[in-house]
């Protein structure tokens, strides 16, 4: 095919990359297959086999079962930079309500034996189809670039454990160390056909914190003979809200959300304990430490004020934490310029950082090299405009009604990864 690199720099605004039209039907079929057949985190057995087979057929040297169901596919093409391109593969325990003809009807047993519906409610199927598309275009245009591609299929992103597992399984010693790392994430906050750019902090640190508050059980009719952990928990939940409101610098993003509270069994029984589950978000490491310290201080103080028989237990779940995702500003702006040449000025827009989390940055942090995650618009433009005009939001990720505008989203995701990789790879000698 014609050289993708030269076409990316000279295409008219919005013009497709050479070869994309020819491969799109296969990408669309792959997307629909992946969407119909989602798999939960750490159970991506069939998904990873499909992706590994695709890249092996393209000539990549594929290694399977890296950190679980992880894939590392390497394509060497002379001397030049090494560029990592990652996709995530797992789905969510969500019952799909989109009504799409290719909607998921998959149900699996969870560890407790309960039937659990599964859906690609975070768009990882879009990511995978775009990833295969970029791998195909790059493998078919080796005359236009020099260097090494490392295509990573990562499991267990939704539990923010997959990237760390791959690093711990020798990712940096078994495979070429990346000079740059790339990924995409779709969102219905942006119109399909666009790419949103966020230099610097793009996604947040996350800590999952469990707080157990201890009391002294008793009869609900005689509270003076008990120490009520429900009341202590209620005061704790309210006081925790003052951390962000009154202790953290207003210029530092921070979130503390109590997502779960459990305690008691009956109307007239004061329980012995109450459990709280918190999600804690921040960008800067200093703020992250401040939030955790304040949670511990407040929980202990409220318990002491209520004569609790023992201090609360405050525990951070070690396997459910992610470090803030930081897009290297210089590389981000370099890629933005290349994408404007390919997609057109109007289709490369300024995005906004969010307090959601991603473990993609674990690869770049381990390697000590720059990384960039690009947002790919997934909303039908007219529907997005109407929603904004009415002050509402379209169903976005983790919603049972999440339904990306698949054709332009996959095409733009493929373009974004391909053009970005080409921008960072070396060029052949004249």
C-alpha positions as CSV (number, residue, x, y, z in Angstrom):
1,X,0.0,0.0,0.0
2,X,1.0,3.6,-0.2
3,X,3.2,5.0,2.6
4,X,1.0,5.7,5.6
5,X,3.5,8.1,7.1
6,X,3.7,10.5,4.1
7,X,-0.1,10.3,3.7
8,X,-0.6,11.2,7.3
9,X,1.3,14.4,6.9
10,X,-0.3,15.4,3.6
11,X,-3.9,14.2,3.8
12,X,-6.7,16.7,3.5
13,X,-8.7,17.3,6.7
14,X,-10.6,14.3,7.7
15,X,-9.2,12.1,4.8
16,X,-8.9,8.5,5.7
17,X,-5.5,6.9,6.1
18,X,-4.5,4.8,3.0
19,X,-5.6,1.2,3.7
20,X,-8.1,2.0,6.4
21,X,-11.2,1.7,4.1
22,X,-10.0,-1.7,3.0
23,X,-9.5,-3.1,6.5
24,X,-12.4,-1.4,8.2
25,X,-15.0,-4.2,7.5
26,X,-12.8,-6.7,9.4
27,X,-12.3,-4.3,12.3
28,X,-16.1,-3.7,12.5
29,X,-16.7,-7.5,12.5
30,X,-14.1,-7.9,15.2
31,X,-15.6,-5.1,17.3
32,X,-19.1,-6.7,17.1
33,X,-17.7,-10.1,18.0
34,X,-15.8,-8.7,21.0
35,X,-18.9,-6.8,22.1
36,X,-21.1,-9.9,22.0
37,X,-18.6,-11.9,23.9
38,X,-17.2,-9.9,26.8
39,X,-15.0,-11.4,29.5
40,X,-14.4,-10.1,33.0
41,X,-11.1,-8.9,34.4
42,X,-8.5,-11.7,34.7
43,X,-10.7,-14.0,32.7
44,X,-9.9,-12.7,29.2
45,X,-9.1,-16.2,27.8
46,X,-11.0,-16.1,24.5
47,X,-10.4,-12.4,24.0
48,X,-6.7,-12.6,24.3
49,X,-6.5,-15.6,22.0
50,X,-8.4,-13.6,19.3
51,X,-6.0,-10.7,19.5
52,X,-2.9,-12.8,19.7
53,X,-3.9,-14.6,16.5
54,X,-4.5,-11.4,14.7
55,X,-1.1,-10.0,15.4
56,X,0.7,-13.3,14.8
57,X,-0.8,-13.3,11.4
58,X,0.5,-9.8,10.7
59,X,4.1,-11.0,11.4
60,X,4.5,-9.9,15.0
61,X,6.5,-12.1,17.4
62,X,3.7,-12.8,20.0
63,X,4.2,-13.9,23.6
64,X,1.1,-14.9,25.5
65,X,0.3,-15.2,29.2
66,X,2.4,-12.3,30.4
67,X,1.1,-11.3,33.8
68,X,-2.0,-13.5,33.3
69,X,-3.9,-13.1,30.0
70,X,-1.5,-10.5,28.8
71,X,-0.1,-10.3,25.3
72,X,3.2,-8.7,24.1
73,X,3.6,-8.6,20.3
74,X,6.9,-7.3,18.9
75,X,7.6,-6.1,15.4
76,X,11.2,-5.1,14.6
77,X,11.9,-3.0,11.6
78,X,15.5,-1.7,11.7
79,X,17.1,0.8,14.0
80,X,14.9,3.4,15.6
81,X,12.7,4.2,18.6
82,X,10.7,1.6,20.4
83,X,7.0,2.5,20.7
84,X,4.6,0.7,23.0
85,X,0.9,0.6,21.9
86,X,-1.5,-0.7,24.6
87,X,-5.1,-1.9,24.5
88,X,-7.1,-3.1,27.5
89,X,-9.3,-6.2,27.1
90,X,-11.6,-6.7,30.0
91,X,-15.3,-6.0,30.5
92,X,-17.5,-5.1,33.4
93,X,-20.2,-6.8,35.5
94,X,-23.0,-4.8,33.9
95,X,-26.3,-6.0,32.3
96,X,-26.4,-4.4,28.9
97,X,-29.6,-2.3,28.1
98,X,-28.6,-0.7,24.8
99,X,-30.9,-2.8,22.6
100,X,-28.2,-3.1,20.0
101,X,-28.4,-6.1,17.6
102,X,-25.0,-7.1,18.8
103,X,-25.6,-6.5,22.5
104,X,-24.1,-8.8,25.0
105,X,-26.2,-11.5,26.7
106,X,-23.3,-13.1,28.4
107,X,-23.8,-14.2,32.0
108,X,-21.1,-15.9,34.1
109,X,-20.7,-17.1,37.7
110,X,-18.9,-14.8,40.1
111,X,-16.6,-16.2,42.8
112,X,-19.7,-16.7,45.1
113,X,-21.5,-18.7,42.4
114,X,-24.0,-15.9,41.6
115,X,-25.0,-15.2,38.0
116,X,-23.3,-12.0,36.8
117,X,-24.1,-10.3,33.5
118,X,-21.1,-9.0,31.5
119,X,-20.8,-6.0,29.1
120,X,-18.2,-4.0,27.4
121,X,-19.5,-0.9,29.2
122,X,-16.1,0.9,29.1
123,X,-15.3,0.7,25.4
124,X,-12.4,-1.7,25.6
125,X,-13.9,-3.4,22.5
126,X,-13.4,-0.1,20.6
127,X,-9.9,0.0,21.9
128,X,-9.1,-3.5,20.8
129,X,-10.5,-3.0,17.3
130,X,-8.6,0.2,16.9
131,X,-5.4,-1.5,18.2
132,X,-5.7,-4.3,15.7
133,X,-6.4,-1.7,13.0
134,X,-3.2,0.3,13.8
135,X,-1.2,-2.9,14.0
136,X,-2.4,-3.9,10.5
137,X,-1.7,-0.5,8.9
138,X,1.7,-0.3,10.5
139,X,2.7,-3.9,9.6
140,X,1.6,-3.2,6.0
141,X,3.7,-0.1,5.7
142,X,7.1,-1.1,7.0
143,X,8.8,0.9,4.2
144,X,7.7,4.1,5.8
145,X,9.1,3.7,9.4
146,X,12.0,2.3,11.3
147,X,12.2,1.1,14.9
148,X,10.3,-1.4,17.0
149,X,6.6,-1.8,17.8
150,X,5.6,-3.4,21.1
151,X,1.8,-4.0,21.0
152,X,0.5,-4.8,24.4
153,X,-2.9,-6.5,25.1
154,X,-3.4,-5.8,28.8
155,X,-5.8,-7.8,31.1
156,X,-7.6,-6.6,34.2
157,X,-7.6,-2.8,33.6
158,X,-10.9,-2.4,35.4
159,X,-9.4,-3.8,38.6
160,X,-6.2,-1.7,38.0
161,X,-4.1,-4.8,38.4
162,X,-3.2,-5.9,34.9
163,X,-0.4,-3.5,34.0
164,X,1.4,-4.0,37.3
165,X,1.1,-7.8,36.8
166,X,2.7,-7.6,33.4
167,X,5.5,-5.4,34.8
168,X,6.1,-7.8,37.6
169,X,6.2,-10.7,35.1
170,X,9.4,-9.2,33.6
171,X,7.9,-7.0,30.9
172,X,10.9,-4.7,30.9
173,X,13.5,-7.5,30.9
174,X,11.8,-9.9,28.5
175,X,10.8,-7.4,25.8
176,X,12.2,-4.2,24.3
177,X,12.1,-1.3,26.7
178,X,9.8,1.4,25.2
179,X,11.0,4.9,24.5
180,X,7.3,6.0,24.3
181,X,4.0,4.5,25.3
182,X,0.6,5.2,23.6
183,X,-3.0,4.3,24.4
184,X,-6.5,5.6,23.6
185,X,-9.7,5.8,25.6
186,X,-13.1,6.6,24.1
187,X,-15.7,8.9,25.7
188,X,-19.1,10.2,24.8
189,X,-18.1,13.5,26.3
190,X,-16.5,14.2,22.9
191,X,-18.0,13.9,19.4
192,X,-17.2,10.9,17.3
193,X,-14.5,11.7,14.7
194,X,-12.5,13.8,17.2
195,X,-9.5,13.3,19.4
196,X,-9.3,15.2,22.7
197,X,-5.8,16.2,24.0
198,X,-5.0,16.5,27.7
199,X,-1.3,17.5,28.4
200,X,-0.1,16.8,32.0
201,X,-2.3,15.1,34.6
202,X,-5.2,13.4,32.7
203,X,-6.5,10.8,35.2
204,X,-6.2,10.4,39.0
205,X,-4.5,8.5,41.7
206,X,-7.0,6.1,43.2
207,X,-7.0,4.4,46.6
208,X,-9.8,2.1,47.9
209,X,-10.1,2.5,51.6
210,X,-12.0,0.2,54.0
211,X,-12.9,1.6,57.4
212,X,-14.3,-0.6,60.1
213,X,-15.9,1.2,63.1
214,X,-16.3,-0.7,66.3
215,X,-19.0,-0.2,68.9
216,X,-20.7,-2.2,71.6
217,X,-23.9,-3.9,70.6
218,X,-27.1,-3.9,72.5
219,X,-30.9,-3.4,72.4
220,X,-32.2,-0.5,70.4
221,X,-34.5,0.4,73.2
222,X,-31.5,0.9,75.6
223,X,-28.9,2.8,73.7
224,X,-27.3,4.0,76.9
225,X,-26.0,0.5,77.6
226,X,-24.4,0.3,74.1
227,X,-21.9,2.3,72.0
228,X,-23.7,2.8,68.6
229,X,-21.3,2.3,65.7
230,X,-24.1,3.4,63.3
231,X,-24.1,6.9,64.8
232,X,-20.3,7.0,64.8
233,X,-20.3,6.0,61.1
234,X,-22.8,8.7,60.3
235,X,-20.7,11.4,61.9
236,X,-17.6,10.0,60.3
237,X,-19.2,10.1,56.8
238,X,-20.2,13.7,57.3
239,X,-16.9,14.9,58.8
240,X,-14.9,13.2,56.0
241,X,-16.5,15.7,53.6
242,X,-14.6,18.5,55.3
243,X,-11.3,17.1,54.2
244,X,-11.7,18.3,50.6
245,X,-13.8,21.3,51.5
246,X,-11.6,22.7,54.3
247,X,-8.2,21.0,54.4
248,X,-7.0,20.5,50.8
249,X,-5.9,23.5,48.7
250,X,-8.8,24.4,46.4
251,X,-6.4,24.4,43.5
252,X,-5.5,20.7,44.1
253,X,-8.1,18.2,42.7
254,X,-9.3,15.7,45.3
255,X,-12.3,13.5,45.9
256,X,-13.4,11.4,48.8
257,X,-16.6,9.3,48.2
258,X,-18.1,6.9,50.6
259,X,-19.6,4.4,48.2
260,X,-20.8,1.7,50.7
261,X,-21.9,1.5,54.3
262,X,-22.9,-1.8,56.0
263,X,-23.9,-2.5,59.5
264,X,-26.7,-4.1,61.5
265,X,-29.2,-6.8,61.0
266,X,-32.5,-5.6,62.5
267,X,-34.5,-2.5,63.4
268,X,-34.0,-2.8,67.2
269,X,-30.5,-4.2,67.4
270,X,-27.4,-1.9,67.8
271,X,-24.6,-3.7,66.0
272,X,-21.0,-4.3,67.1
273,X,-19.5,-2.8,64.0
274,X,-20.1,-0.8,60.8
275,X,-18.0,-1.0,57.6
276,X,-17.4,1.9,55.2
277,X,-15.9,1.6,51.7
278,X,-14.3,4.7,50.2
279,X,-12.8,5.7,46.9
280,X,-10.1,8.4,47.3
281,X,-8.9,10.4,44.2
282,X,-6.1,12.9,43.7
283,X,-3.4,14.0,41.2
284,X,-0.4,14.9,43.3
285,X,1.3,12.4,45.6
286,X,1.4,14.9,48.5
287,X,-2.4,15.3,48.3
288,X,-2.9,11.6,48.2
289,X,-0.9,11.2,51.4
290,X,-2.8,14.1,53.0
291,X,-6.2,12.6,52.2
292,X,-5.3,9.2,53.7
293,X,-3.9,10.7,56.8
294,X,-6.9,12.9,57.3
295,X,-9.3,9.9,56.9
296,X,-7.4,8.0,59.6
297,X,-7.4,11.0,61.9
298,X,-11.1,11.7,61.6
299,X,-12.2,8.1,61.9
300,X,-10.2,7.7,65.1
301,X,-11.4,11.0,66.6
302,X,-15.1,10.3,66.0
303,X,-14.7,6.9,67.6
304,X,-12.9,8.4,70.6
305,X,-15.6,11.1,71.0
306,X,-18.2,8.4,71.2
307,X,-16.4,6.2,73.7
308,X,-15.8,3.4,71.2
309,X,-14.2,0.3,72.8
310,X,-11.4,0.3,70.3
311,X,-9.9,2.4,67.5
312,X,-11.3,2.0,64.0
313,X,-9.5,-0.1,61.4
314,X,-8.5,1.9,58.3
315,X,-7.0,-0.2,55.6
316,X,-6.0,0.6,52.0
317,X,-6.7,-2.2,49.5
318,X,-3.2,-2.9,48.1
319,X,-4.3,-4.5,44.8
320,X,-6.9,-1.8,43.9
321,X,-4.8,1.3,43.6
322,X,-3.5,3.2,40.6
323,X,-1.1,6.1,40.2
324,X,-2.2,9.3,38.4
325,X,-1.9,9.1,34.6
326,X,0.4,11.9,33.4
327,X,0.6,12.8,29.7
328,X,4.1,14.1,28.8
329,X,3.3,17.7,27.7
330,X,5.9,17.9,25.0
331,X,5.1,14.6,23.4
332,X,1.4,15.3,23.7
333,X,1.7,18.5,21.8
334,X,3.9,16.8,19.2
335,X,1.2,14.2,18.6
336,X,-1.6,16.8,18.6
337,X,0.2,18.6,15.7
338,X,0.5,15.3,13.7
339,X,-3.2,14.5,14.4
340,X,-4.3,17.9,13.2
341,X,-2.5,17.3,9.9
342,X,-4.4,13.9,9.5
343,X,-7.8,14.6,11.1
344,X,-8.1,18.3,10.5
345,X,-7.8,21.2,12.9
346,X,-11.4,21.1,14.0
347,X,-11.2,17.4,15.0
348,X,-8.3,17.7,17.5
349,X,-9.7,19.5,20.5
350,X,-8.8,20.3,24.0
351,X,-9.9,17.7,26.5
352,X,-10.3,18.0,30.3
353,X,-8.6,15.9,33.0
354,X,-10.9,13.6,35.0
355,X,-10.8,12.0,38.4
356,X,-11.3,8.5,36.9
357,X,-8.3,6.1,37.0
358,X,-6.3,4.1,34.6
359,X,-3.3,1.8,35.1
360,X,-1.8,2.3,31.6
361,X,0.8,4.7,33.2
362,X,2.4,1.7,35.0
363,X,4.3,0.8,31.8
364,X,5.9,4.2,31.3
365,X,6.7,4.6,35.0
366,X,8.5,1.3,35.1
367,X,10.4,2.3,32.0
368,X,11.0,5.9,33.0
369,X,9.9,7.1,29.6
370,X,7.1,9.4,28.3
371,X,3.5,8.2,27.7
372,X,0.4,9.7,26.2
373,X,-3.3,8.6,26.4
374,X,-5.5,10.2,23.8
375,X,-9.3,10.6,24.2
376,X,-11.3,9.4,21.2
377,X,-14.8,10.9,20.8
378,X,-17.6,8.3,20.7
379,X,-20.8,10.4,20.7
380,X,-23.0,11.0,17.7
381,X,-22.3,14.8,17.2
382,X,-25.9,16.0,16.9
383,X,-27.0,14.0,20.0
384,X,-24.1,15.4,21.9
385,X,-25.0,18.9,20.9
386,X,-28.6,18.4,21.9
387,X,-27.6,17.0,25.3
388,X,-25.3,19.9,26.0
389,X,-28.1,22.4,25.0
390,X,-30.5,20.7,27.4
391,X,-27.9,20.4,30.2
392,X,-27.9,16.6,30.2
393,X,-25.3,13.9,29.5
394,X,-25.3,11.0,27.1
395,X,-24.7,7.6,28.6
396,X,-21.0,7.3,29.1
397,X,-18.6,4.6,30.3
398,X,-19.8,2.1,33.0
399,X,-23.4,2.7,32.0
400,X,-25.7,-0.1,30.9
401,X,-26.8,2.2,28.1
402,X,-23.3,3.1,26.8
403,X,-23.3,2.7,23.0
404,X,-20.5,4.4,21.1
405,X,-21.0,5.6,17.6
406,X,-19.0,2.7,16.5
407,X,-17.9,3.4,12.9
408,X,-16.4,6.9,13.2
409,X,-15.0,5.9,16.7
410,X,-13.2,2.9,15.5
411,X,-11.9,4.7,12.4
412,X,-10.7,7.6,14.5
413,X,-9.2,5.3,17.2
414,X,-7.2,3.4,14.5
415,X,-6.1,6.7,12.9
416,X,-5.0,8.2,16.3
417,X,-2.9,5.2,17.2
418,X,-1.4,4.8,13.7
419,X,-0.5,8.5,13.2
420,X,0.9,8.8,16.7
421,X,3.1,5.8,16.4
422,X,4.4,7.0,13.1
423,X,5.2,10.4,14.5
424,X,7.4,8.7,17.2
425,X,9.0,6.0,15.1
426,X,12.1,6.7,13.0
427,X,12.0,7.4,9.2
428,X,13.9,5.5,6.5
429,X,17.1,7.1,5.2
430,X,16.4,9.1,2.0
